């Protein structure tokens, strides 16, 4: 009879998250290009990339595998 094992979810679901200050985000004309570069650089990370829409025109990308976070778009005013 196989032994019953329980998955350790506490070690998996704990992340240190810091609030992003949208007022410090620079509005550059290369927003689309920098987003594409981030997406391609972290394409191999697969399900470890989290995308969160912040407002109507801001997107937060977080690669948990690489511990990298970037915000794309102009700051909310």
Buried (B, 14 or more C-beta within 10 A) or exposed (E): EEEEEEEEEEEEEEEEEEEBEBEEBEEEEEBEEEBEEBBEEBEEEEEEBEEEEBEEEBBBBBBBEEEBBBBBBBBEE
